[in-house]
Every structure is written in structure tokens, then in C-alpha cells.
Amino acid sequence: MSGSPKGRVAGWAAVAVLAVSSAARAQSATQLLIDCPELRTTQADEFRARARLLINSSRTEHRPQRVQLHCTVEGIRLLLDQTDAAPVDRRLGIVEGALDALQAALDRRSVAAEAGRNPSPVEARHTRHTAPPARTVLRRDVSSEPHDPRVQRLRERSAERVRPWAIGGLGLGLTLEPLSTPLDFGIGPRLDVALGAGRVALVASEALRLTVGPEPDAKLLDAQAGVGYGAPFAYGEHWGAMIVVGLQWLVLPTRDQTLQTHVVGLALRSATELGPTNLWLGLDGLLRTSPPRSDDGTPVVLPPASLLLCIGGFFVAQ
């Protein structure tokens, strides 16, 4: 009977067992910390999910209480309980490299436990300072990981490319601009230089366009500076934009004239990767504050606004 002393004792014993079991489960839950600004949100979510599966697939007594992924300019390390440190091979990508390091650390703990001892401080220091051989790239058998549809979705959404802190590089391109008679349109090369961090870069551009029309030897020169976001300055980005301000000169050699105006530009970019280069295609909108005009002979005037078609390649320094 539940009202008897034996029943009450049994009930309290069951409550105690449940409390101890809950406490044990709470204690065995591993805390996952990510101190790595280079990781995208989707990459961090993927690492947490897959790391949790790896940890939960190991024996309870071998599970760490705390796992921290720590990124610095000197390298990336995985810390288990702040004592066992494992280097992460960046060549695999941060997520895959960290998961490999976590699997190796869990294996070491399992071997050490079976041998009846914990890794010694000497072994821990050796692990901390020893990187994988330069020509050896270890690959974890992903098919052996416990299957979870959430992990698969995260893996599909997550790009494994490591995003560097600094971005930038050098680009060459071609610009075409429709113009009015007697210039008709301009075509010529452009040079872009960028330097920044994350997805944002400071950009400096120069462009030369030779006109094709009745006015001989006319040309346009641009010198601009501004801010770019995404493609083509950040490797791995497929869309981007740029805002620039600068000066433009209309050179008319036959009239011995050089006319100047200030310009403001908004550029849209679409890029794709080819090796270390981003191949890009773009549309540039250009506003002239005071369009140059020459009335010496046949009137030559630039429109107050132009739409330019641009194509080029940007070599991303990594």
C-alpha cells in the first residue's frame, strides 16, 4: 500500500533515483563553446550538431564536460576541458578540421581510459604543439557518423571554405558605356584595387574608355574610390555592390580641351570562382554632377547619367 511505511520508503527511493539520474545526465551534457569569428552562423550550427553526435556516440565516462573551438591569428585549436588541446588542420576547413580533432581527442581518451590512466601533461603538451605532417591530410569517414537529418540540412547549407579576416586583391576588367553623338560609345580597360576585412573592402578604381564615333581620339578617364561589399572582392561571395565617388575627365585632343566633372557611382556585381580568381559581370550606374560640354564645332556633351556594362576578373589575395 502506498500509505504504508514500506510504500513511502519505496516512493522516496524512486524519487531519489530519478533525481540522481537527472543530475548525472545534466552533468554528462557537454558544453560546446565557439570562439571563432571566421565561422558563419550555418557553419557554427553544423559544428555544434555534428560535434554533439560524435560526443554522444562515445561512452559517457569519456565525454568531456566542455569543448571549445578557439580561433586566433596564430591558428585554430580545440580545447577539451581546458586541458587537452588539439590543433585543427585548416586545409580541411574549420568545421571538418575541428571534427577530426574532436574525434582524435575522444579516441585518445578512450585508449587512455582502457589503459587505466589519463593522458599525462607531457602528452597533452606534445599534442598541443604537434601539428599534422605537412603532406598528410587525414579524412574522417563521414559515412560512419550517426545519421541525423538536421546535420544533413546544415551540411548542405554550410560552405566549408574558410573566410579569412583580410580580403582584397587586384582586378582587371573591360568597361562599355553608351554615349551620345559624336562620341557614340566608349570602351576600354579598368583597374580595381581592394583591401578590407570580412565582406567589406575599401576600393580604388581607374578606368580608360576610348570613344568610337565621329569625334576623333576622344577619351574618358575615371579615378574613383569607395566601399565594396561582397563579390568580387571577397572570395566565395557571388553577389556584391560598390559605392564610389571620384573625378572624370573628357579629353578632346583635336579641340585641345580637357573637361572635368565629379561623379558618383553605384555598381552591382555577380561573380563566380575560377581558381584564385573571381570572374565577375556588373552594371555600373554613374551620375555626373556637372556634365562636361564642348561647343567648339560640333557640340560634344556627356549625359548626366550613364549605365555601364563591365566584365572582368579579380585576383583575391589569400
C-alpha positions in Angstrom: 0.0 0.0 0.0 1.1 3.5 -0.8 0.2 4.6 2.7 2.3 2.1 4.5 5.8 2.9 5.7 7.3 0.5 3.2 5.4 2.2 0.3 6.5 5.6 1.4 10.2 4.5 1.6 9.9 2.9 -1.9 8.4 6.1 -3.3 11.2 8.3 -1.8 13.8 5.9 -3.1 12.3 6.2 -6.6 12.3 10.0 -6.4 16.0 9.9 -5.3 16.9 7.6 -8.1 15.2 9.9 -10.6 17.0 12.9 -9.1 20.4 11.3 -9.3 19.7 10.1 -12.8 18.7 13.6 -13.9 21.8 15.1 -12.2 24.0 12.6 -13.9 22.5 13.4 -17.3 22.9 17.1 -16.7 26.5 16.6 -15.6 27.3 14.4 -18.6 25.9 17.0 -21.1 28.9 18.6 -22.8 29.1 22.4 -23.1 30.1 23.5 -26.7 31.7 26.9 -27.0 32.7 28.5 -30.2 35.1 31.5 -30.2 35.7 31.7 -33.9 34.5 34.9 -35.7 35.6 33.3 -39.0 32.7 30.8 -38.9 29.4 31.6 -40.5 26.3 31.0 -38.5 25.4 28.0 -40.6 28.9 26.6 -40.1 28.7 27.1 -36.3 25.3 25.3 -36.2 26.7 22.4 -38.3 29.7 22.1 -36.0 27.5 22.0 -32.9 25.2 19.4 -34.3 27.8 17.1 -35.6 30.1 17.5 -32.6 27.1 16.7 -30.3 26.6 13.5 -32.3 30.2 12.5 -32.0 30.3 13.2 -28.3 27.0 11.3 -27.6 28.2 8.3 -29.6 31.2 7.9 -27.2 31.0 6.3 -23.8 29.6 8.6 -21.1 32.7 8.4 -18.9 34.9 9.5 -21.9 32.8 12.6 -22.7 34.3 16.0 -21.9 32.4 18.5 -19.9 33.4 21.3 -22.1 34.6 21.6 -25.7 35.8 25.0 -27.0 36.7 25.9 -30.6 39.2 28.7 -30.4 40.4 30.7 -33.4 43.3 33.2 -33.3 45.7 34.7 -35.9 48.2 32.0 -34.8 45.9 29.1 -35.6 42.8 27.2 -34.5 42.7 24.9 -31.5 40.1 22.6 -30.0 40.2 22.6 -26.2 38.6 19.7 -24.2 38.0 20.6 -20.5 40.7 23.3 -21.0 43.5 20.7 -20.6 43.5 18.6 -23.7 44.3 20.8 -26.7 44.3 19.6 -30.3 45.4 21.6 -33.4 42.9 22.0 -36.2 44.1 21.5 -39.8 42.8 24.5 -41.7 43.3 22.7 -45.0 40.2 20.6 -44.3 38.1 23.7 -43.5 37.3 24.8 -39.9 34.3 22.5 -39.4 35.8 19.3 -40.9 39.2 20.0 -39.3 37.7 20.6 -35.8 35.5 17.5 -36.1 38.6 15.5 -37.0 40.4 16.9 -34.0 37.5 16.2 -31.7 37.3 12.5 -33.0 41.0 12.1 -32.4 40.7 13.6 -28.9 37.8 11.3 -28.0 39.8 8.3 -29.3 42.8 9.3 -27.1 40.6 9.5 -24.1 39.1 6.1 -24.9 42.5 4.5 -25.3 43.8 6.2 -22.1 40.8 5.0 -20.1 41.2 1.4 -21.3 44.8 1.6 -20.3 43.7 2.8 -16.8 45.2 6.2 -17.0 44.6 9.8 -18.1 46.8 11.5 -20.7 49.8 12.8 -18.9 50.7 16.6 -19.0 53.7 15.7 -21.3 51.4 14.0 -23.8 49.0 16.9 -23.6 51.8 19.4 -24.3 53.0 17.2 -27.1 49.5 17.2 -28.6 49.2 20.9 -28.2 52.4 21.7 -30.0 52.4 19.0 -32.6 50.7 19.6 -36.0 49.8 17.0 -38.6 52.6 16.4 -41.1 52.7 18.9 -43.9 51.8 16.3 -46.6 49.4 14.2 -44.5 45.7 15.1 -44.7 43.5 12.9 -42.5 40.0 12.3 -43.7 37.3 11.2 -41.3 34.8 8.6 -42.6 31.8 10.8 -42.6 29.5 7.9 -43.5 30.3 6.3 -40.1 28.9 9.3 -38.2 25.5 8.8 -36.7 22.8 9.9 -39.2 20.7 12.9 -38.4 18.6 14.7 -41.0 19.3 18.1 -39.3 23.0 17.6 -39.8 22.5 16.8 -43.4 20.5 20.0 -43.9 23.1 22.1 -42.1 25.9 20.5 -44.1 24.1 21.4 -47.3 23.6 25.0 -46.2 27.1 25.4 -44.9 30.1 26.3 -47.2 33.3 24.7 -45.9 35.5 27.5 -47.2 37.4 29.3 -44.5 36.6 33.0 -44.6 39.9 35.0 -44.0 39.9 38.1 -41.8 41.6 40.2 -44.5 40.2 40.3 -48.1 41.3 42.2 -51.2 43.4 41.9 -54.3 43.8 43.2 -57.8 41.4 43.2 -60.7 41.4 43.9 -64.4 38.3 44.4 -66.5 36.6 45.9 -69.5 34.0 48.7 -69.5 31.5 49.7 -72.2 29.5 52.9 -72.0 26.8 54.1 -74.5 27.3 57.8 -75.3 25.6 60.4 -77.4 26.8 61.5 -80.9 29.6 62.4 -81.8 31.1 60.0 -79.2 28.7 57.2 -79.8 30.1 54.8 -77.1 33.3 54.2 -75.1 35.2 51.0 -74.5 38.4 50.4 -72.5 40.2 48.8 -69.6 39.7 49.3 -65.9 41.8 48.5 -62.8 40.5 47.8 -59.3 42.4 47.5 -56.1 40.7 46.5 -52.9 41.6 45.9 -49.2 39.3 45.1 -46.4 38.0 42.6 -43.8 35.2 40.1 -43.8 32.9 41.1 -46.7 33.7 44.8 -46.7 36.6 46.4 -48.7 37.9 49.8 -49.5 38.2 50.1 -53.3 40.2 52.3 -55.6 39.4 52.2 -59.4 40.8 53.7 -62.5 39.3 53.4 -66.0 40.0 54.5 -69.5 37.4 54.5 -72.3 38.3 55.2 -75.9 35.3 56.6 -77.8 34.1 55.3 -81.1 32.4 58.0 -83.2 32.9 61.0 -85.5 34.9 62.8 -82.8 38.5 61.5 -83.3 40.8 60.5 -80.4 38.3 61.4 -77.6 38.6 59.5 -74.4 37.2 59.3 -70.9 39.4 58.9 -67.8 37.9 57.9 -64.4 39.6 57.9 -60.9 37.3 56.7 -58.1 37.3 55.4 -54.6 34.7 53.9 -52.4 33.4 50.9 -50.4 32.6 47.5 -51.8 30.6 44.7 -50.2 30.8 41.0 -51.2 31.7 40.0 -54.7 34.1 40.2 -56.4 36.5 41.3 -53.6 35.5 38.6 -51.0 36.3 35.1 -52.3 33.3 32.8 -52.2 30.8 35.5 -52.5 28.6 35.5 -55.6 26.8 38.9 -55.3 28.1 42.3 -54.3 27.8 46.0 -54.6 30.0 49.1 -54.6 29.5 52.8 -54.0 32.2 55.2 -55.3 32.9 58.8 -55.7 35.6 60.5 -57.9 36.6 62.5 -60.8 36.1 62.1 -64.6 37.9 63.8 -67.4 36.7 64.1 -71.0 39.8 64.6 -73.2 39.3 66.1 -76.7 42.7 66.3 -78.3 41.5 67.8 -81.6 40.0 70.7 -79.7 42.8 70.9 -77.2 40.3 70.6 -74.3 40.2 68.5 -71.1 36.9 68.9 -69.3 36.4 67.7 -65.7 33.4 66.7 -63.6 32.7 64.9 -60.3 30.9 61.6 -60.4 29.1 59.3 -58.0 28.6 55.6 -58.9 26.7 52.6 -57.7 27.8 49.2 -59.0 26.2 45.8 -58.8 28.4 42.7 -59.2 27.8 39.0 -59.8 30.9 36.7 -59.5 31.9 33.1 -59.8 35.1 31.4 -58.7 37.8 30.1 -61.1 40.8 29.0 -59.1 42.1 32.0 -57.0 40.2 34.4 -59.3 36.7 35.7 -59.2 35.2 36.2 -62.7 32.6 38.9 -62.5 30.0 40.7 -64.5 28.5 44.0 -63.4 26.3 47.0 -64.1 27.5 50.5 -63.0 25.3 53.5 -62.7 27.2 56.8 -63.0 25.9 60.3 -62.1 27.8 63.4 -63.2 27.4 66.5 -61.1 28.1 68.9 -64.0 28.2 67.0 -67.3 31.1 68.3 -69.5 30.1 70.1 -72.7 32.1 71.5 -75.6 30.5 73.8 -78.1 33.7 74.3 -80.2 32.4 73.0 -83.6 30.0 70.0 -83.3 28.6 70.0 -79.7 30.0 67.3 -77.5 28.2 66.7 -74.2 28.2 63.9 -71.8 24.8 62.7 -70.3 24.1 63.5 -66.7 23.7 59.8 -66.0 25.1 56.7 -67.7 24.7 52.9 -67.4 27.9 51.0 -67.9 28.4 47.3 -68.6 31.5 45.8 -67.0 33.2 42.4 -67.1 36.5 41.3 -65.6 38.5 39.1 -63.2 39.6 39.8 -59.7 42.5 38.0 -58.2 41.8 37.5 -54.5 44.9 37.6 -52.3 44.6 34.9 -49.5 
